[in-house]
Amino acid sequence: MNKVLTKVDGYFNRFLVDKIAKYAIYFFAGVSVLLSLSVVAFVIFNGIPIFVSSDVQEILFTTNWHPSQGAFGAFSIILGSILVTLLAMAFALFIAVGCAVLLAEVAPSSLRRIMRPLIELLAGIPSVVYGLLGVMLLVPFIGELTDRSGFSFLAAGLVLGIMVLPTIISISEDAIRAVPESYNQGALALGCSRWQSIRSVVFPAALVGVIAAITLGIGRAIGETMAVMMIIGNSVGSITSLFDPGRTIPSTIGGEMAYAEGEHLATLYGLALVLTVFVLLINSVATLFLKRKAKVNHE
């Protein structure tokens, strides 16, 4: 009888623990979703009024940004964010994916044990440190090459490219390593070389995870503030060269939010809304591509 009661009591305890864990997971997942929706709602609520009360074309398609004079043409600021992000991804994409393939499929375990902690260390370095390195090393180097100040879109893009490397490498490596070893073995058994197996079998199977990593990297690059503020030059004007100083949406918001008021403050919220729309569009396009890719693979 005691054994039966002990078994019943143990089953009841496990059942209770499972129930508590289940509802705890639901709760924390709901909190995370609620926080995300709250942030988006806050940006929309504060960003839409400026586009309702002002000329949208003047804000989005002119370059005359002089808040003290009531001019809020933010086209060059928006374009600067896009340009810096494209430069960062052009620099980081192939390096990051190549490094992920190296760590997951080619490098011996001894080299992997050394490189993986170093990559994770890069992810933990504060953005202000990247900005300092850019100011101390990269900006003077570009200035000597171009006979200009060195504070430029190019400098910001290169620093952002270095900053997004750890994110793309880590997630891409995990995606590649998640591909079943049977895929690789089957390709080798059919006569493929090691490189052909990686290129034609393993990497396509991991492509969904790699694209997710790239999407997160783009989100990190387009939203970075401190490092960009330190090395981009913070000058608003027409963009004629990668060596021009400029601004991005985050650097403008970070630099002017402290003293902005009235229409100026409302415009900064409007720029935050534009930035949020960019991020949502990038995530939506990536999601649609991943769903289509999964559907093709299923068929």
C-alpha positions as CSV (number, residue, x, y, z in Angstrom):
1,M,0.0,0.0,0.0
2,N,2.8,2.4,0.8
3,K,4.5,1.7,-2.5
4,V,1.2,2.5,-4.3
5,L,0.8,5.8,-2.4
6,T,4.4,6.7,-3.2
7,K,3.9,6.1,-6.9
8,V,0.7,8.1,-6.9
9,D,2.3,10.9,-5.0
10,G,5.3,10.9,-7.4
11,Y,3.0,11.0,-10.4
12,F,1.0,13.8,-8.9
13,N,4.2,15.8,-8.3
14,R,5.4,15.3,-11.8
15,F,2.0,16.3,-13.2
16,L,2.0,19.4,-11.1
17,V,5.5,20.4,-12.1
18,D,4.6,19.9,-15.8
19,K,1.6,22.1,-15.4
20,I,3.5,24.8,-13.7
21,A,6.3,24.7,-16.3
22,K,3.7,24.8,-19.1
23,Y,1.9,27.8,-17.8
24,A,5.1,29.6,-16.9
25,I,6.4,29.2,-20.5
26,Y,3.0,30.5,-21.8
27,F,3.3,33.5,-19.4
28,F,6.8,34.5,-20.3
29,A,6.2,34.0,-24.0
30,G,3.1,36.2,-23.7
31,V,5.1,38.9,-21.8
32,S,7.7,38.9,-24.6
33,V,5.1,39.3,-27.3
34,L,3.3,42.0,-25.2
35,L,6.5,44.0,-24.8
36,S,7.3,43.8,-28.5
37,L,3.7,45.0,-29.4
38,S,4.0,47.7,-26.8
39,V,7.2,49.1,-28.3
40,V,5.7,49.0,-31.8
41,A,2.5,50.7,-30.6
42,F,4.5,53.4,-28.7
43,V,6.5,54.2,-31.8
44,I,3.4,54.3,-34.0
45,F,1.4,56.4,-31.6
46,N,4.1,59.0,-31.3
47,G,5.4,58.8,-34.9
48,I,2.2,59.1,-37.0
49,P,1.1,62.6,-35.8
50,I,4.0,64.4,-37.6
51,F,3.1,62.8,-40.9
52,V,-0.5,63.8,-40.4
53,S,0.2,67.4,-39.5
54,S,3.1,68.1,-41.8
55,D,4.0,67.6,-45.4
56,V,5.1,64.0,-45.8
57,Q,7.0,64.6,-49.0
58,E,9.0,67.4,-47.4
59,I,10.1,65.1,-44.6
60,L,10.8,62.0,-46.6
61,F,12.1,63.5,-49.9
62,T,14.0,66.7,-49.1
63,T,17.5,67.1,-47.5
64,N,17.0,70.4,-45.7
65,W,17.4,69.4,-42.1
66,H,17.6,72.5,-39.9
67,P,15.4,72.0,-36.8
68,S,16.1,75.5,-35.4
69,Q,14.6,76.9,-38.6
70,G,11.7,74.6,-38.7
71,A,13.1,72.5,-41.7
72,F,12.9,68.8,-41.3
73,G,13.9,67.3,-44.6
74,A,15.2,63.8,-43.6
75,F,15.9,62.2,-47.0
76,S,19.6,62.2,-46.6
77,I,19.3,60.8,-43.1
78,I,17.1,57.9,-44.2
79,L,19.3,57.3,-47.2
80,G,22.4,57.3,-44.9
81,S,20.9,54.5,-42.8
82,I,20.3,52.4,-45.9
83,L,23.7,53.1,-47.3
84,V,25.6,52.3,-44.1
85,T,23.6,49.1,-43.7
86,L,24.4,48.0,-47.2
87,L,28.1,48.7,-46.8
88,A,28.1,46.7,-43.5
89,M,26.5,43.7,-45.1
90,A,28.7,43.9,-48.3
91,F,31.7,43.8,-46.0
92,A,30.5,41.2,-43.5
93,L,28.3,38.8,-45.5
94,F,30.9,36.6,-47.3
95,I,33.4,36.8,-44.5
96,A,30.8,35.7,-41.9
97,V,29.3,32.9,-44.0
98,G,32.7,31.6,-45.0
99,C,33.9,31.6,-41.4
100,A,30.7,29.8,-40.4
101,V,31.4,27.1,-43.0
102,L,35.0,26.8,-41.9
103,L,34.0,26.4,-38.2
104,A,31.2,23.9,-38.9
105,E,32.6,21.7,-41.7
106,V,36.3,22.3,-42.3
107,A,38.3,23.4,-39.2
108,P,39.6,20.8,-36.8
109,S,38.2,20.7,-33.3
110,S,41.4,22.3,-31.9
111,L,41.0,25.4,-34.1
112,R,37.3,25.5,-33.4
113,R,37.8,25.6,-29.7
114,I,40.0,28.6,-30.1
115,M,38.0,30.6,-32.7
116,R,34.5,30.1,-31.2
117,P,35.3,31.9,-27.9
118,L,37.1,34.7,-29.8
119,I,34.0,35.2,-32.0
120,E,31.7,35.2,-28.9
121,L,34.1,37.8,-27.4
122,L,33.6,40.1,-30.3
123,A,29.8,39.9,-29.7
124,G,30.3,41.0,-26.1
125,I,32.4,44.1,-26.8
126,P,30.4,47.3,-26.2
127,S,29.6,49.4,-29.3
128,V,31.4,52.4,-27.8
129,V,34.6,50.4,-27.9
130,Y,34.1,49.7,-31.6
131,G,33.5,53.4,-32.1
132,L,36.7,54.3,-30.3
133,L,38.7,51.8,-32.4
134,G,37.1,53.3,-35.5
135,V,38.1,56.9,-34.4
136,M,41.6,55.9,-33.4
137,L,42.5,53.5,-36.4
138,L,40.0,53.5,-39.2
139,V,39.1,57.2,-39.5
140,P,42.8,58.4,-39.7
141,F,43.6,55.7,-42.2
142,I,40.7,56.8,-44.5
143,G,41.6,60.4,-43.9
144,E,45.2,59.8,-45.2
145,L,43.9,58.0,-48.2
146,T,41.4,60.6,-49.3
147,D,42.9,63.8,-47.8
148,R,39.7,64.4,-46.0
149,S,38.6,64.1,-42.3
150,G,38.0,60.4,-42.5
151,F,34.6,60.6,-40.8
152,S,32.4,59.1,-43.4
153,F,29.8,56.6,-44.5
154,L,32.6,54.2,-45.4
155,A,34.1,54.2,-41.9
156,A,30.7,53.7,-40.3
157,G,29.9,50.8,-42.7
158,L,33.2,49.0,-42.1
159,V,32.8,49.3,-38.3
160,L,29.2,48.1,-38.5
161,G,30.4,45.2,-40.7
162,I,32.8,44.1,-38.0
163,M,30.1,44.5,-35.3
164,V,27.6,42.2,-37.1
165,L,30.2,39.5,-37.9
166,P,29.7,37.6,-34.6
167,T,25.9,37.4,-34.9
168,I,26.0,36.1,-38.5
169,I,28.9,33.7,-37.8
170,S,27.4,32.1,-34.7
171,I,23.9,31.6,-35.9
172,S,25.0,30.4,-39.4
173,E,27.4,27.9,-37.8
174,D,24.7,26.5,-35.6
175,A,22.4,26.2,-38.7
176,I,25.1,24.4,-40.7
177,R,26.0,22.1,-37.8
178,A,22.3,21.2,-37.4
179,V,22.3,19.6,-40.8
180,P,22.2,15.8,-40.3
181,E,25.6,14.1,-40.9
182,S,23.8,11.6,-43.2
183,Y,23.4,14.4,-45.8
184,N,27.1,14.8,-46.0
185,Q,27.9,11.1,-45.9
186,G,25.3,10.4,-48.7
187,A,26.9,13.1,-50.9
188,L,30.4,11.7,-50.3
189,A,29.1,8.2,-51.0
190,L,27.8,9.3,-54.4
191,G,31.3,10.6,-55.3
192,C,31.1,14.2,-54.4
193,S,34.2,15.9,-53.1
194,R,34.2,17.5,-49.7
195,W,33.7,21.0,-51.2
196,Q,31.0,19.7,-53.5
197,S,29.1,18.2,-50.6
198,I,29.3,21.4,-48.6
199,R,28.3,23.6,-51.6
200,S,25.5,21.5,-53.0
201,V,24.1,19.6,-50.1
202,V,25.0,20.9,-46.6
203,F,24.8,24.6,-47.3
204,P,21.5,24.6,-49.2
205,A,20.0,22.5,-46.3
206,A,21.2,25.2,-43.8
207,L,20.1,28.1,-46.0
208,V,17.0,28.9,-43.9
209,G,19.1,29.4,-40.8
210,V,21.8,31.4,-42.6
211,I,19.2,33.8,-44.0
212,A,17.8,34.2,-40.4
213,A,21.3,35.1,-39.3
214,I,21.7,37.6,-42.1
215,T,18.3,39.2,-41.2
216,L,19.4,39.6,-37.6
217,G,22.7,41.1,-38.8
218,I,20.8,43.6,-40.9
219,G,18.6,44.5,-37.9
220,R,21.7,45.0,-35.8
221,A,23.4,47.2,-38.4
222,I,20.5,49.4,-39.2
223,G,19.7,50.1,-35.6
224,E,23.2,50.8,-34.2
225,T,23.6,54.2,-32.7
226,M,26.7,54.9,-30.6
227,A,29.5,53.6,-32.8
228,V,27.9,55.3,-35.8
229,M,27.6,58.6,-34.0
230,M,31.3,58.5,-33.2
231,I,32.6,57.9,-36.7
232,I,30.1,59.0,-39.4
233,G,30.7,62.7,-39.0
234,N,27.1,63.8,-38.1
235,S,26.7,66.1,-41.1
236,V,23.5,66.5,-43.0
237,G,23.6,67.2,-46.7
238,S,23.5,65.6,-50.1
239,I,25.3,62.3,-50.4
240,T,27.8,62.4,-53.2
241,S,30.5,59.9,-52.1
242,L,31.1,57.1,-49.6
243,F,33.8,59.4,-48.1
244,D,31.3,62.1,-47.2
245,P,30.3,62.6,-43.6
246,G,26.6,62.1,-42.9
247,R,24.0,60.8,-40.5
248,T,21.7,57.8,-39.9
249,I,18.3,57.7,-38.3
250,P,19.6,56.2,-35.0
251,S,22.5,58.6,-34.8
252,T,20.2,61.6,-35.4
253,I,17.7,60.4,-32.8
254,G,20.5,59.7,-30.3
255,G,22.2,63.0,-30.9
256,E,19.2,65.3,-30.8
257,M,16.6,63.6,-28.6
258,A,18.0,65.2,-25.4
259,Y,17.1,68.8,-26.4
260,A,14.4,68.3,-29.0
261,E,10.9,69.6,-28.3
262,G,7.7,70.4,-30.2
263,E,7.8,69.7,-33.9
264,H,11.4,68.7,-33.7
265,L,10.7,66.0,-31.1
266,A,7.7,64.8,-33.1
267,T,9.8,64.5,-36.2
268,L,12.4,62.3,-34.4
269,Y,9.5,60.0,-33.4
270,G,8.5,60.0,-37.0
271,L,12.0,58.9,-38.0
272,A,11.8,56.2,-35.3
273,L,8.6,55.0,-37.0
274,V,10.4,54.9,-40.4
275,L,13.2,52.9,-38.9
276,T,10.7,50.5,-37.4
277,V,9.0,50.1,-40.7
278,F,12.3,49.3,-42.3
279,V,13.0,46.5,-39.8
280,L,9.5,45.1,-40.1
281,L,9.8,45.0,-43.9
282,I,13.2,43.3,-43.8
283,N,11.8,40.7,-41.4
284,S,8.7,40.2,-43.5
285,V,10.6,39.7,-46.7
286,A,12.9,37.3,-45.0
287,T,10.0,35.4,-43.5
288,L,8.2,35.1,-46.9
289,F,11.4,33.9,-48.5
290,L,11.9,31.3,-45.8
291,K,8.3,30.1,-46.2
292,R,8.6,29.8,-49.9
293,K,12.0,28.0,-49.6
294,A,10.4,25.5,-47.1
295,K,7.4,25.0,-49.4
296,V,9.8,24.2,-52.4
297,N,11.8,21.8,-50.3
298,H,8.6,20.1,-49.1
299,E,7.4,19.7,-52.7
